[in-house]
Structure formats: C-alpha cells, structure tokens
C-alpha cells in the first residue's frame, strides 16, 4: 500500500500571528540590553500583533492538486482540483 507523505504540512506556522513569532525570538531580544526599548515597544502593541497573520491562508498553494489517485477515496474532490487551499478560517 502506497501512503502519501503529507503529514506535517498543516503545521501551526500558517496560523501563527506576529505575536507568536515575536515570542519565539524574544529570549534573544531580551538578552541584549540595547534592545530593551524594542522589547517594551513590541509588548505594548501585543493586542495588535495577535491580529496580524503574515501568511494569507487562502493563498497557500495546494500541495495535493493532481494527486487524485494517491489520496484516500474519502478525500474531497475539491482538494485535488483547486489551485489553493485554506488552512485556517
């Protein structure tokens, strides 16, 4: 049985906000004393940063397009025919 290697494509990176990305680099930023002002400025705007998604979910190329015979029969027809897929709403 042939199993397609599609696991992991639905990672949280597509759903992450700018706030999530800053949380990842914040330990580095706060380790440099000259960047304390930058950290304070970003934290003051965290309410706005949680609303910004750098990736447009509707613009993600459809990795499964044309794989009709390699996907499970329960897979919706639209998945292997559309140009893009939406990973979050």
Secondary structure, 3 states (H helix, E strand, C coil): CCCCCCCCCCCHHHCCCHHHHHHHHHHHHHCCHHHHHHHHHHHHCHHHHCCCCCCCHHHEECCCCCCHHHCCCCCCHHHHCCCEECCCC
